[in-house]
Amino acid sequence: MEIRISEIDLDKTLAKAQKIAKRSEVKGLEGGYEVSIETRQEENDYGFTVEYPVLVVSGSAFKFNGWKFVGVADFVEGKAITRSLPEGRELNPSEVKVGYCDHCQTNRVRKQALFVENEQGELKQVGSSCVKDFVGWDFSVGVIPTESEFESLGSRFGGVTGVSIGDLIIQAVAVVEKYGYIKSNQALSTKQVTWALVTGYGIDTPILEEIRKEVGQITLAHIQKADKLIEFGKSFEGASEYAQNLRTICSLSVITEQYAGIAVSLTKVYDDKKAKEIIEQIQFKKEQFAPVGDKVEIQVKVIGANTFESAYGWTSLYTFASADYQFKWFSSRSFNFEIGDEIVIKGTVKGSDEYKDSFSTLLTRCKIVA
């Protein structure tokens, strides 16, 4: 497993990761993780070369007498949110019996249940006081080096137990409107910025204050869109761990930082669904709209907006549809486009590309006419 991390304090990050990874060895259990920091360089989907540090985690979950730890279910407001170990069995909230322990067969108020699996694939949900009979040690879940622990190494969150789910999503809407959606594995991600703006923690104060000025005040439109997103999340389709956790999180009143990433991803999955509905109705031509160098003025519909970090700074990729042609525009500026918006743009044809069997005409030096 590789996790992209912050470039700040790499030595401290590595030291903390090594301490987490050695926990199972200290407890005298089989298995465990080895960690290191390496540099990766790749060309992303948008044609830019990016160099970044990653935390490389290798090894296996610890085990005892054939049983191994596979994940945790947190109980929040009578609902279950699951966290699975990386590269292992995925746990779904639908598998969880809130408050129950298969070992002592009791049902009581619990904050968590732990899941263990044997070599025959049998899965058991057990309380923290019973888990020692399976993995050989009496421990809290903090002993286990989970993927979320490793991912949190580069963050600076802290100081707040939880925030209103509504407040978080409202702020996420405003952040995405200003910067676009930025994945959690990149610096100043939507999750990090949103949490910091709501709580005041996670980003150095001077940078946070500058971000606060750029994002601006919350408006009625932000509130209305957040309400729509939360309702969308409550009925999000799918049986995966992500889908079930998203439905659960959207029905909570208060959310902790641990689950803020899933919550703010609402802004992205909602747009992706809208874009898919538009694209499914179009059979795009696999040919360039006009020769390279031609200046064009066209009415288009927005079907994609992604922001990412490149060697040239932050870049936004906008994808448009016009009749049966698809267009892409890489811009150093961020525009408040909604999926489905219809606009008129002027630009110059730069060429074309084909990605995952999707053909596009590339535009450059674009201007929004209407």
C-alpha positions in Angstrom: 0.0 0.0 0.0 1.2 3.5 -0.8 -0.2 6.7 0.7 0.6 10.1 -0.6 1.8 12.3 2.3 2.6 15.9 3.0 6.2 17.1 2.2 6.4 18.8 5.6 8.4 17.2 8.4 9.0 13.9 6.5 11.5 12.6 9.2 8.8 13.1 11.9 6.2 11.4 9.7 8.5 8.4 9.1 9.3 8.1 12.9 5.7 8.1 13.8 4.8 5.6 11.1 7.5 3.2 12.3 6.2 3.5 15.8 2.7 2.6 14.7 3.9 -0.2 12.5 5.8 -1.9 15.3 2.9 -2.1 17.7 2.0 -5.7 16.9 5.6 -6.8 17.3 5.8 -5.1 20.7 2.7 -7.0 21.8 4.3 -10.3 20.8 1.9 -11.0 17.9 2.6 -12.5 14.5 2.6 -10.2 11.5 3.1 -6.4 11.3 4.1 -3.7 8.9 7.2 -2.2 7.5 7.2 1.4 6.4 9.4 3.7 4.4 9.1 7.0 2.5 9.9 7.1 -1.2 9.5 9.6 -4.0 7.2 8.9 -7.0 7.1 10.7 -10.3 4.3 10.1 -12.7 2.4 11.7 -15.5 -1.2 12.1 -14.4 -4.3 11.8 -16.4 -4.0 15.3 -17.6 -0.5 15.1 -19.1 1.5 16.8 -16.4 4.5 15.2 -14.6 4.1 15.2 -10.8 6.7 14.4 -8.2 5.5 13.6 -4.6 6.5 11.6 -1.5 4.6 8.4 -0.5 4.5 6.4 2.6 5.0 2.7 1.6 3.4 0.3 3.9 4.1 -3.5 3.5 3.4 -6.5 5.5 0.3 -8.1 6.9 -2.3 -7.8 9.7 -1.1 -9.6 12.9 -2.6 -12.9 13.9 -2.8 -15.3 16.8 -3.7 -19.0 16.7 -5.1 -18.6 13.2 -7.2 -15.5 13.9 -6.3 -12.1 12.5 -7.7 -8.6 13.0 -9.6 -7.2 9.9 -11.3 -4.1 11.0 -13.4 -2.0 13.3 -17.0 -0.8 13.5 -17.6 2.5 15.3 -21.1 3.0 16.8 -22.3 6.5 16.4 -25.9 7.5 17.3 -27.0 3.9 17.1 -25.5 3.4 13.7 -22.3 1.5 12.5 -19.5 3.0 10.5 -16.8 0.5 9.4 -13.1 0.7 8.8 -11.3 -2.2 7.1 -7.6 -2.9 7.2 -5.8 -2.2 3.9 -5.6 -5.0 1.3 -7.9 -7.2 3.4 -11.5 -8.1 3.7 -13.9 -5.2 3.2 -16.4 -4.8 6.0 -19.8 -3.5 5.3 -22.0 -1.8 7.9 -24.8 -4.3 6.9 -22.7 -7.1 8.5 -22.6 -5.3 11.8 -24.9 -5.9 14.8 -24.8 -2.7 16.8 -23.6 -3.3 20.3 -23.3 -7.1 20.0 -20.4 -9.5 20.7 -20.4 -12.9 19.0 -18.0 -14.3 21.6 -19.9 -13.5 24.9 -23.2 -13.2 23.0 -24.2 -10.1 24.8 -25.7 -6.9 23.5 -24.9 -3.7 25.4 -23.9 -0.1 24.9 -20.5 -0.1 23.1 -18.5 2.5 21.3 -16.8 0.0 19.0 -16.7 -3.6 18.0 -13.7 -5.4 16.5 -13.8 -7.9 13.7 -11.5 -11.0 13.5 -11.3 -13.6 10.8 -9.8 -17.1 10.9 -8.0 -19.0 8.1 -11.3 -20.7 7.0 -12.8 -17.2 6.4 -15.1 -17.2 9.4 -15.8 -13.7 10.6 -16.6 -12.7 14.2 -17.6 -9.4 15.7 -16.3 -9.1 19.3 -16.1 -6.5 22.0 -12.8 -5.1 23.2 -12.8 -7.2 26.4 -13.2 -10.4 24.4 -10.8 -9.8 21.5 -7.8 -11.1 23.5 -9.2 -14.7 23.2 -8.7 -14.4 19.4 -5.6 -12.3 18.9 -3.8 -13.0 22.1 -3.8 -9.5 23.7 -6.2 -7.2 25.5 -6.0 -4.0 23.6 -7.9 -1.0 22.4 -8.2 -0.3 18.7 -5.5 2.3 19.0 -3.0 -0.6 19.2 -3.9 -1.6 15.6 -2.0 0.2 12.8 -5.0 0.9 10.5 -4.9 2.6 7.1 -6.7 5.6 8.6 -3.9 6.0 11.2 -1.2 5.9 8.5 -3.2 8.4 6.4 -3.5 10.8 9.3 0.3 11.1 9.7 0.7 14.2 7.6 -2.4 16.0 8.9 -2.5 18.6 11.7 -6.1 18.1 12.7 -7.0 18.3 16.4 -8.7 20.1 19.2 -12.3 19.4 18.2 -14.4 16.3 19.0 -17.0 16.8 16.3 -19.0 19.2 14.2 -22.4 19.4 12.8 -22.7 17.4 9.5 -24.8 20.3 8.1 -22.1 22.9 8.9 -19.4 20.7 7.4 -21.2 20.1 4.1 -22.2 23.8 3.8 -18.6 24.8 4.2 -17.5 22.1 1.7 -19.8 23.5 -0.9 -18.3 26.9 -0.5 -14.7 25.5 -0.7 -15.4 23.5 -3.9 -17.1 26.5 -5.4 -13.8 28.5 -5.0 -11.1 25.8 -5.6 -12.9 22.8 -7.2 -12.8 19.4 -5.5 -9.2 18.4 -4.5 -8.6 14.8 -3.4 -7.5 13.8 0.1 -4.1 12.6 -1.2 -3.1 16.1 -2.3 -1.9 19.1 -0.3 -4.7 21.4 1.0 -7.4 18.9 0.0 -11.1 19.7 0.2 -11.3 17.7 3.3 -8.4 19.4 5.0 -9.5 22.9 4.1 -13.1 22.4 5.0 -12.4 20.9 8.4 -9.9 23.7 9.2 -12.4 26.4 8.2 -15.2 24.9 10.4 -13.0 24.1 13.4 -10.0 26.4 13.2 -7.6 23.4 13.4 -5.5 21.7 10.8 -3.8 24.5 8.9 -1.4 27.2 10.1 -3.3 30.3 11.1 -1.9 32.8 8.4 -2.6 30.4 5.6 -6.1 29.6 7.0 -7.0 33.3 7.3 -6.0 33.8 3.7 -8.1 30.8 2.6 -11.0 32.2 4.7 -10.9 35.5 2.8 -10.8 33.8 -0.6 -13.7 31.4 0.2 -15.8 34.2 1.5 -19.1 34.3 3.3 -21.6 31.4 3.4 -24.7 32.2 1.3 -28.2 30.9 1.1 -27.3 29.1 -2.1 -24.5 27.2 -0.3 -27.0 26.1 2.4 -29.6 25.0 -0.1 -27.1 23.0 -2.1 -25.8 21.3 1.1 -29.3 20.3 2.0 -29.7 18.7 -1.4 -26.3 16.9 -1.1 -27.2 15.4 2.3 -30.5 14.1 1.1 -28.6 12.6 -2.0 -26.2 11.0 0.4 -28.9 9.4 2.6 -30.2 7.5 -0.5 -26.9 6.9 -2.2 -27.1 3.6 -4.0 -24.7 0.7 -3.6 -23.7 -2.1 -1.2 -20.0 -1.2 -0.9 -18.4 -0.2 2.4 -18.2 3.4 1.1 -21.8 3.6 0.0 -23.1 2.2 3.3 -20.9 4.4 5.3 -21.9 7.5 3.3 -25.6 6.8 3.9 -24.9 6.4 7.6 -22.8 9.5 7.9 -25.4 11.7 6.1 -28.0 10.6 8.7 -25.8 11.7 11.7 -26.2 15.0 13.4 -22.5 15.3 14.5 -19.4 14.0 12.6 -15.8 13.7 13.7 -12.7 14.5 11.7 -12.2 10.7 11.1 -15.1 10.6 8.7 -14.9 14.1 7.3 -13.3 12.8 4.1 -16.3 10.6 3.3 -18.7 13.5 4.1 -17.1 16.1 1.9 -16.7 13.6 -1.0 -20.5 14.1 -1.4 -19.7 17.2 -3.5 -17.7 15.0 -5.9 -19.9 11.9 -6.2 -23.0 14.1 -6.7 -21.3 15.9 -9.6 -20.1 12.5 -11.0 -23.6 11.2 -11.0 -25.0 14.2 -12.8 -22.1 14.0 -15.4 -22.7 10.3 -16.0 -26.4 11.0 -16.7 -25.5 13.6 -19.3 -22.7 11.5 -21.0 -24.9 8.4 -21.2 -27.2 10.3 -23.6 -24.4 11.2 -26.0 -22.5 9.1 -28.5 -19.3 11.2 -28.9 -17.6 11.3 -32.3 -14.0 10.1 -32.3 -12.7 13.0 -34.4 -11.3 16.4 -33.8 -13.8 19.3 -33.9 -11.6 21.5 -36.1 -8.0 21.7 -37.3 -5.2 22.7 -34.9 -4.9 26.5 -34.6 -8.5 27.2 -35.6 -10.3 29.7 -33.4 -13.8 28.5 -32.4 -16.8 29.9 -30.6 -19.2 27.2 -29.3 -22.0 26.7 -26.9 -21.2 23.8 -24.6 -22.5 22.0 -21.5 -20.2 21.4 -18.5 -19.8 17.7 -17.9 -16.6 17.7 -15.7 -14.5 19.9 -13.4 -11.4 18.6 -11.7 -8.6 20.5 -9.8 -5.2 19.0 -9.3 -1.6 20.0 -8.4 0.9 19.9 -11.2 4.5 21.2 -11.9 2.9 24.4 -12.9 0.8 24.9 -9.8 -2.9 24.2 -9.3 -4.7 23.4 -12.6 -8.4 22.9 -13.4 -9.5 20.6 -16.1 -12.9 21.4 -17.5 -14.7 18.9 -19.8 -17.5 20.1 -22.1 -20.0 18.5 -24.5 -21.4 20.2 -27.6 -23.7 18.2 -29.8 -21.7 15.0 -30.3 -18.2 16.4 -29.6 -16.3 16.4 -26.3 -13.9 19.1 -25.4 -11.2 19.6 -22.7 -9.7 22.8 -21.4 -6.8 23.0 -18.9 -7.0 26.3 -17.0 -4.9 27.9 -14.4 -8.0 29.7 -13.2 -10.9 28.2 -11.3 -14.5 28.9 -12.4 -17.7 28.3 -10.4 -19.2 25.9 -13.0 -22.0 23.5 -12.0 -22.3 20.2 -13.9 -24.9 20.7 -16.5 -24.3 24.5 -16.9 -24.5 25.7 -20.5 -22.0 28.4 -21.5 -20.5 29.9 -24.6 -16.7 29.8 -24.9 -14.1 31.1 -27.4 -10.8 29.3 -27.7 -8.1 27.9 -30.0 -8.0 24.2 -31.0 -4.8 22.8 -29.5 -5.1 19.1 -30.6 -6.9 16.0 -29.3 -6.5 13.1 -26.9 -8.1 9.8 -26.2 -8.3 8.5 -22.6 -10.1 5.3 -21.6 -11.8 5.1 -25.0 -13.0 8.7 -24.6 -12.0 11.1 -27.4 -11.7 14.9 -26.8 -10.7 18.0 -28.7 -8.3 20.0 -26.6 -8.8 23.8 -26.4 -6.5 26.5 -25.1 -6.6 30.3 -24.4 -10.3 30.0 -23.8 -12.6 32.9 -22.8 -16.1 32.7 -21.3 -18.4 34.6 -23.6 -21.7 33.9 -21.9 
